[in-house]
Amino acid sequence: MEDGLVPITDTLFVRDIHSKAILNTDRVGLQNYYAQRELYRKEQAEKMEASNRLTQLEEDMSEIKTMLQKLVLKEISNGS
């Protein structure tokens, strides 16, 4: 154990004798936390991208609909 750190019995914690802080020494748990956090961030980014794509698709469909309506009105006014 590093200088100034005392293990706490039956735990992954140690006590810093200088600051009296209790510190977690579970490196595997920390790595798992980082992996889960990164996965969550990627999932959120994918959801945002899908939402943006859907919004763009809705805008494009609305524009196509408007163009078709104008085309139909033009055909009607030309007597076809």
KEBASE-413220 format. One record per residue: chain; x, y, z of N, C-alpha, C, O, CB in turn. Coordinates in nm, 4 decimals. Glycine has a CB too. Layout:
BEGIN
{'A'; {X; Y; Z}; {X; Y; Z}; {X; Y; Z}; {X; Y; Z}; {X; Y; Z}},
...
***
This chain:
BEGIN
{'A'; {0.0854; -0.1180; 0.0000}; {0.0000; 0.0000; 0.0000}; {0.0894; 0.1234; 0.0000}; {0.1975; 0.1241; 0.0588}; {-0.0968; 0.0003; 0.1229}},
{'A'; {0.0415; 0.2282; -0.0675}; {0.1181; 0.3526; -0.0737}; {0.1333; 0.4132; 0.0654}; {0.0570; 0.3830; 0.1571}; {0.0505; 0.4531; -0.1684}},
{'A'; {0.2327; 0.4984; 0.0783}; {0.2530; 0.5681; 0.2061}; {0.1306; 0.6487; 0.2439}; {0.0796; 0.7256; 0.1624}; {0.3754; 0.6597; 0.1991}},
{'A'; {0.0833; 0.6329; 0.3644}; {-0.0279; 0.7121; 0.4117}; {-0.1641; 0.6521; 0.3816}; {-0.2660; 0.7126; 0.4150}; {-0.0201; 0.8467; 0.3531}},
{'A'; {-0.1689; 0.5341; 0.3189}; {-0.2960; 0.4686; 0.2891}; {-0.3073; 0.3406; 0.3712}; {-0.2160; 0.2581; 0.3739}; {-0.3085; 0.4378; 0.1372}},
{'A'; {-0.4201; 0.3263; 0.4373}; {-0.4426; 0.2094; 0.5225}; {-0.5646; 0.1354; 0.4692}; {-0.6711; 0.1951; 0.4536}; {-0.4625; 0.2505; 0.6731}},
{'A'; {-0.5501; 0.0047; 0.4407}; {-0.6656; -0.0713; 0.3911}; {-0.7750; -0.0811; 0.4966}; {-0.7476; -0.0912; 0.6162}; {-0.6224; -0.2120; 0.3478}},
{'A'; {-0.8990; -0.0779; 0.4500}; {-1.0138; -0.0973; 0.5382}; {-1.0553; -0.2427; 0.5229}; {-1.0753; -0.2897; 0.4109}; {-1.1331; 0.0018; 0.5039}},
{'A'; {-1.0683; -0.3127; 0.6311}; {-1.0922; -0.4568; 0.6330}; {-1.2150; -0.4959; 0.5513}; {-1.3208; -0.4340; 0.5623}; {-1.1085; -0.5047; 0.7759}},
{'A'; {-1.1990; -0.6005; 0.4685}; {-1.3067; -0.6619; 0.3900}; {-1.3730; -0.5672; 0.2903}; {-1.4911; -0.5833; 0.2595}; {-1.4110; -0.7158; 0.4825}},
{'A'; {-1.2991; -0.4690; 0.2397}; {-1.3526; -0.3770; 0.1389}; {-1.2441; -0.3459; 0.0369}; {-1.1284; -0.3847; 0.0529}; {-1.4053; -0.2459; 0.2046}},
{'A'; {-1.2839; -0.2752; -0.0681}; {-1.1869; -0.2258; -0.1665}; {-1.1451; -0.0823; -0.1338}; {-1.0841; -0.0144; -0.2164}; {-1.2461; -0.2328; -0.3091}},
{'A'; {-1.1779; -0.0374; -0.0141}; {-1.1491; 0.1005; 0.0242}; {-1.0209; 0.1086; 0.1065}; {-0.9802; 0.0134; 0.1730}; {-1.2664; 0.1596; 0.1031}},
{'A'; {-0.9597; 0.2252; 0.0993}; {-0.8449; 0.2561; 0.1844}; {-0.8691; 0.3919; 0.2477}; {-0.9450; 0.4737; 0.1957}; {-0.7107; 0.2545; 0.1033}},
{'A'; {-0.8036; 0.4147; 0.3603}; {-0.8140; 0.5452; 0.4250}; {-0.6800; 0.6167; 0.4121}; {-0.5742; 0.5617; 0.4425}; {-0.8557; 0.5309; 0.5750}},
{'A'; {-0.6886; 0.7419; 0.3657}; {-0.5710; 0.8284; 0.3617}; {-0.5546; 0.8840; 0.5025}; {-0.6408; 0.9570; 0.5515}; {-0.5853; 0.9443; 0.2535}},
{'A'; {-0.4427; 0.8489; 0.5681}; {-0.4265; 0.8897; 0.7076}; {-0.3993; 1.0396; 0.7225}; {-0.4152; 1.0948; 0.8313}; {-0.3138; 0.8110; 0.7711}},
{'A'; {-0.3588; 1.1046; 0.6153}; {-0.3327; 1.2487; 0.6232}; {-0.4619; 1.3294; 0.6129}; {-0.4843; 1.4209; 0.6922}; {-0.2357; 1.2912; 0.5125}},
{'A'; {-0.5471; 1.2962; 0.5157}; {-0.6704; 1.3738; 0.4959}; {-0.7911; 1.3071; 0.5609}; {-0.8980; 1.3673; 0.5706}; {-0.6970; 1.3933; 0.3470}},
{'A'; {-0.7741; 1.1827; 0.6054}; {-0.8825; 1.1019; 0.6636}; {-0.9871; 1.0616; 0.5585}; {-1.0935; 1.0116; 0.5949}; {-0.9506; 1.1796; 0.7773}},
{'A'; {-0.9594; 1.0822; 0.4304}; {-1.0524; 1.0476; 0.3221}; {-1.0547; 0.8960; 0.3033}; {-0.9543; 0.8274; 0.3223}; {-1.0121; 1.1186; 0.1891}},
{'A'; {-1.1716; 0.8464; 0.2657}; {-1.1846; 0.7064; 0.2283}; {-1.1844; 0.7016; 0.0758}; {-1.2624; 0.7712; 0.0107}; {-1.3156; 0.6411; 0.2890}},
{'A'; {-1.0963; 0.6191; 0.0192}; {-1.0774; 0.6125; -0.1254}; {-1.1132; 0.4741; -0.1768}; {-1.0852; 0.3733; -0.1119}; {-0.9327; 0.6477; -0.1632}},
{'A'; {-1.1753; 0.4701; -0.2938}; {-1.2119; 0.3448; -0.3582}; {-1.0951; 0.2998; -0.4451}; {-1.0415; 0.3795; -0.5220}; {-1.3424; 0.3604; -0.4426}},
{'A'; {-1.0554; 0.1750; -0.4345}; {-0.9444; 0.1225; -0.5136}; {-0.9901; 0.0209; -0.6180}; {-0.9081; -0.0524; -0.6733}; {-0.8416; 0.0590; -0.4223}},
{'A'; {-1.1196; 0.0162; -0.6450}; {-1.1762; -0.0805; -0.7400}; {-1.1529; -0.0325; -0.8835}; {-1.2373; 0.0375; -0.9395}; {-1.3284; -0.1012; -0.7137}},
{'A'; {-1.0411; -0.0687; -0.9425}; {-1.0045; -0.0263; -1.0790}; {-1.0972; -0.0884; -1.1837}; {-1.1329; -0.0229; -1.2816}; {-0.8585; -0.0646; -1.1095}},
{'A'; {-1.1356; -0.2134; -1.1634}; {-1.2247; -0.2818; -1.2579}; {-1.3604; -0.2112; -1.2600}; {-1.4179; -0.1897; -1.3667}; {-1.2416; -0.4326; -1.2198}},
{'A'; {-1.4104; -0.1760; -1.1438}; {-1.5365; -0.1036; -1.1350}; {-1.5286; 0.0304; -1.2062}; {-1.6238; 0.0713; -1.2728}; {-1.5756; -0.0831; -0.9896}},
{'A'; {-1.4168; 0.0984; -1.1928}; {-1.3976; 0.2268; -1.2594}; {-1.3952; 0.2089; -1.4113}; {-1.4557; 0.2875; -1.4843}; {-1.2674; 0.2934; -1.2114}},
{'A'; {-1.3257; 0.1060; -1.4586}; {-1.3213; 0.0787; -1.6025}; {-1.4601; 0.0439; -1.6553}; {-1.4983; 0.0867; -1.7642}; {-1.2230; -0.0355; -1.6328}},
{'A'; {-1.5352; -0.0338; -1.5779}; {-1.6725; -0.0675; -1.6180}; {-1.7584; 0.0577; -1.6257}; {-1.8388; 0.0726; -1.7177}; {-1.7348; -0.1682; -1.5196}},
{'A'; {-1.7418; 0.1471; -1.5297}; {-1.8157; 0.2734; -1.5307}; {-1.7833; 0.3533; -1.6564}; {-1.8737; 0.4046; -1.7224}; {-1.7831; 0.3563; -1.4050}},
{'A'; {-1.6555; 0.3642; -1.6898}; {-1.6154; 0.4389; -1.8100}; {-1.6745; 0.3762; -1.9358}; {-1.7203; 0.4474; -2.0252}; {-1.4620; 0.4447; -1.8215}},
{'A'; {-1.6736; 0.2433; -1.9430}; {-1.7283; 0.1736; -2.0596}; {-1.8791; 0.1983; -2.0710}; {-1.9296; 0.2249; -2.1800}; {-1.6992; 0.0216; -2.0506}},
{'A'; {-1.9502; 0.1897; -1.9594}; {-2.0946; 0.2140; -1.9597}; {-2.1253; 0.3582; -1.9984}; {-2.2196; 0.3835; -2.0734}; {-2.1547; 0.1823; -1.8220}},
{'A'; {-2.0472; 0.4520; -1.9484}; {-2.0674; 0.5932; -1.9791}; {-2.0461; 0.6186; -2.1286}; {-2.1224; 0.6927; -2.1905}; {-1.9719; 0.6811; -1.8952}},
{'A'; {-1.9436; 0.5578; -2.1860}; {-1.9163; 0.5752; -2.3291}; {-2.0280; 0.5142; -2.4131}; {-2.0698; 0.5729; -2.5129}; {-1.7810; 0.5117; -2.3666}},
{'A'; {-2.0763; 0.3972; -2.3736}; {-2.1871; 0.3327; -2.4437}; {-2.3109; 0.4216; -2.4400}; {-2.3782; 0.4390; -2.5416}; {-2.2180; 0.1949; -2.3817}},
{'A'; {-2.3408; 0.4777; -2.3236}; {-2.4556; 0.5674; -2.3088}; {-2.4405; 0.6897; -2.3997}; {-2.5364; 0.7308; -2.4652}; {-2.4709; 0.6117; -2.1615}},
{'A'; {-2.3218; 0.7469; -2.4036}; {-2.2984; 0.8644; -2.4899}; {-2.3180; 0.8297; -2.6371}; {-2.3767; 0.9078; -2.7120}; {-2.1563; 0.9200; -2.4680}},
{'A'; {-2.2693; 0.7131; -2.6787}; {-2.2872; 0.6713; -2.8176}; {-2.4350; 0.6497; -2.8497}; {-2.4818; 0.6893; -2.9565}; {-2.2078; 0.5430; -2.8454}},
{'A'; {-2.5081; 0.5873; -2.7582}; {-2.6508; 0.5644; -2.7797}; {-2.7253; 0.6972; -2.7912}; {-2.8134; 0.7118; -2.8759}; {-2.7099; 0.4798; -2.6652}},
{'A'; {-2.6906; 0.7935; -2.7069}; {-2.7549; 0.9245; -2.7120}; {-2.7239; 0.9953; -2.8434}; {-2.8116; 1.0591; -2.9017}; {-2.7099; 1.0108; -2.5937}},
{'A'; {-2.5997; 0.9844; -2.8903}; {-2.5613; 1.0460; -3.0177}; {-2.6383; 0.9815; -3.1333}; {-2.6831; 1.0510; -3.2245}; {-2.4085; 1.0328; -3.0407}},
{'A'; {-2.6538; 0.8486; -3.1295}; {-2.7288; 0.7785; -3.2339}; {-2.8753; 0.8205; -3.2333}; {-2.9351; 0.8397; -3.3392}; {-2.7175; 0.6266; -3.2154}},
{'A'; {-2.9331; 0.8346; -3.1141}; {-3.0723; 0.8782; -3.1041}; {-3.0889; 1.0192; -3.1609}; {-3.1857; 1.0469; -3.2315}; {-3.1198; 0.8738; -2.9576}},
{'A'; {-2.9950; 1.1074; -3.1301}; {-3.0017; 1.2443; -3.1791}; {-2.9878; 1.2469; -3.3316}; {-3.0580; 1.3221; -3.3991}; {-2.8922; 1.3307; -3.1133}},
{'A'; {-2.8976; 1.1650; -3.3855}; {-2.8800; 1.1579; -3.5303}; {-3.0075; 1.1061; -3.5970}; {-3.0495; 1.1596; -3.6996}; {-2.7602; 1.0674; -3.5659}},
{'A'; {-3.0685; 1.0040; -3.5405}; {-3.1925; 0.9488; -3.5960}; {-3.3038; 1.0534; -3.5903}; {-3.3817; 1.0671; -3.6847}; {-3.2348; 0.8207; -3.5194}},
{'A'; {-3.3108; 1.1258; -3.4811}; {-3.4117; 1.2308; -3.4678}; {-3.3913; 1.3402; -3.5723}; {-3.4872; 1.3876; -3.6332}; {-3.4076; 1.2911; -3.3268}},
{'A'; {-3.2669; 1.3793; -3.5924}; {-3.2364; 1.4818; -3.6930}; {-3.2701; 1.4329; -3.8342}; {-3.3229; 1.5085; -3.9158}; {-3.0879; 1.5216; -3.6852}},
{'A'; {-3.2393; 1.3065; -3.8619}; {-3.2704; 1.2511; -3.9936}; {-3.4213; 1.2461; -4.0162}; {-3.4689; 1.2753; -4.1259}; {-3.2099; 1.1106; -4.0083}},
{'A'; {-3.4962; 1.2091; -3.9126}; {-3.6419; 1.2044; -3.9233}; {-3.6982; 1.3441; -3.9478}; {-3.7865; 1.3617; -4.0318}; {-3.7037; 1.1435; -3.7961}},
{'A'; {-3.6481; 1.4422; -3.8757}; {-3.6932; 1.5800; -3.8945}; {-3.6658; 1.6260; -4.0370}; {-3.7513; 1.6888; -4.0994}; {-3.6243; 1.6739; -3.7941}},
{'A'; {-3.5476; 1.5955; -4.0887}; {-3.5129; 1.6343; -4.2256}; {-3.6034; 1.5642; -4.3258}; {-3.6470; 1.6252; -4.4234}; {-3.3657; 1.6018; -4.2555}},
{'A'; {-3.6317; 1.4372; -4.3024}; {-3.7194; 1.3615; -4.3909}; {-3.8600; 1.4206; -4.3911}; {-3.9229; 1.4309; -4.4964}; {-3.7237; 1.2142; -4.3489}},
{'A'; {-3.9093; 1.4592; -4.2738}; {-4.0416; 1.5212; -4.2648}; {-4.0440; 1.6541; -4.3421}; {-4.1412; 1.6842; -4.4113}; {-4.0806; 1.5443; -4.1164}},
{'A'; {-3.9375; 1.7323; -4.3299}; {-3.9297; 1.8590; -4.4026}; {-3.9271; 1.8353; -4.5540}; {-3.9933; 1.9060; -4.6299}; {-3.8049; 1.9381; -4.3590}},
{'A'; {-3.8504; 1.7359; -4.5963}; {-3.8426; 1.7038; -4.7389}; {-3.9783; 1.6581; -4.7920}; {-4.0198; 1.6995; -4.9002}; {-3.7368; 1.5950; -4.7637}},
{'A'; {-4.0475; 1.5727; -4.7158}; {-4.1791; 1.5249; -4.7586}; {-4.2783; 1.6403; -4.7681}; {-4.3597; 1.6447; -4.8603}; {-4.2316; 1.4180; -4.6618}},
{'A'; {-4.2720; 1.7324; -4.6744}; {-4.3597; 1.8485; -4.6775}; {-4.3319; 1.9339; -4.8014}; {-4.4248; 1.9835; -4.8652}; {-4.3423; 1.9320; -4.5498}},
{'A'; {-4.2051; 1.9505; -4.8348}; {-4.1675; 2.0274; -4.9529}; {-4.2168; 1.9589; -5.0807}; {-4.2662; 2.0253; -5.1718}; {-4.0151; 2.0461; -4.9578}},
{'A'; {-4.2034; 1.8268; -5.0873}; {-4.2513; 1.7513; -5.2032}; {-4.4026; 1.7648; -5.2159}; {-4.4546; 1.7830; -5.3260}; {-4.2113; 1.6024; -5.1918}},
{'A'; {-4.4722; 1.7560; -5.1051}; {-4.6175; 1.7693; -5.1046}; {-4.6588; 1.9069; -5.1576}; {-4.7508; 1.9174; -5.2387}; {-4.6733; 1.7475; -4.9624}},
{'A'; {-4.5918; 2.0103; -5.1122}; {-4.6219; 2.1461; -5.1581}; {-4.5976; 2.1596; -5.3084}; {-4.6777; 2.2202; -5.3795}; {-4.5368; 2.2489; -5.0813}},
{'A'; {-4.4873; 2.1032; -5.3560}; {-4.4576; 2.1091; -5.4998}; {-4.5641; 2.0367; -5.5806}; {-4.6061; 2.0859; -5.6854}; {-4.3196; 2.0482; -5.5288}},
{'A'; {-4.6083; 1.9214; -5.5340}; {-4.7114; 1.8459; -5.6042}; {-4.8436; 1.9232; -5.6070}; {-4.9131; 1.9251; -5.7086}; {-4.7313; 1.7087; -5.5379}},
{'A'; {-4.8771; 1.9860; -5.4955}; {-4.9999; 2.0643; -5.4912}; {-4.9931; 2.1804; -5.5912}; {-5.0908; 2.2085; -5.6605}; {-5.0249; 2.1175; -5.3485}},
{'A'; {-4.8787; 2.2471; -5.5984}; {-4.8617; 2.3572; -5.6943}; {-4.8713; 2.3056; -5.8373}; {-4.9313; 2.3704; -5.9230}; {-4.7262; 2.4282; -5.6726}},
{'A'; {-4.8128; 2.1902; -5.8629}; {-4.8167; 2.1313; -5.9965}; {-4.9596; 2.0965; -6.0369}; {-4.9995; 2.1210; -6.1508}; {-4.7283; 2.0063; -6.0023}},
{'A'; {-5.0365; 2.0397; -5.9450}; {-5.1753; 2.0038; -5.9711}; {-5.2560; 2.1300; -5.9977}; {-5.3340; 2.1340; -6.0928}; {-5.2353; 1.9243; -5.8525}},
{'A'; {-5.2389; 2.2324; -5.9162}; {-5.3118; 2.3591; -5.9360}; {-5.2758; 2.4221; -6.0705}; {-5.3624; 2.4789; -6.1371}; {-5.2807; 2.4582; -5.8213}},
{'A'; {-5.1503; 2.4126; -6.1106}; {-5.1067; 2.4679; -6.2384}; {-5.1727; 2.3917; -6.3536}; {-5.2165; 2.4516; -6.4518}; {-4.9525; 2.4621; -6.2506}},
{'A'; {-5.1790; 2.2594; -6.3402}; {-5.2436; 2.1765; -6.4438}; {-5.3923; 2.2079; -6.4540}; {-5.4475; 2.2140; -6.5639}; {-5.2239; 2.0265; -6.4134}},
{'A'; {-5.4567; 2.2279; -6.3400}; {-5.5995; 2.2599; -6.3375}; {-5.6241; 2.3957; -6.4024}; {-5.7183; 2.4118; -6.4800}; {-5.6533; 2.2592; -6.1925}},
{'A'; {-5.5387; 2.4938; -6.3703}; {-5.5591; 2.6294; -6.4240}; {-5.5274; 2.6355; -6.5733}; {-5.5751; 2.7258; -6.6421}; {-5.4717; 2.7306; -6.3480}},
{'A'; {-5.4477; 2.5412; -6.6251}; {-5.4172; 2.5363; -6.7683}; {-5.5260; 2.4628; -6.8470}; {-5.5201; 2.4549; -6.9697}; {-5.2819; 2.4686; -6.7910}},
{'A'; {-5.6238; 2.4099; -6.7766}; {-5.7357; 2.3449; -6.8427}; {-5.7116; 2.2012; -6.8812}; {-5.7829; 2.1492; -6.9670}; {-5.7714; 2.4201; -6.9624}},
{'A'; {-5.6164; 2.1358; -6.8230}; {-5.5898; 1.9967; -6.8589}; {-5.6760; 1.9017; -6.7819}; {-5.6660; 1.7804; -6.8003}; {-5.4457; 1.9630; -6.8364}},
***
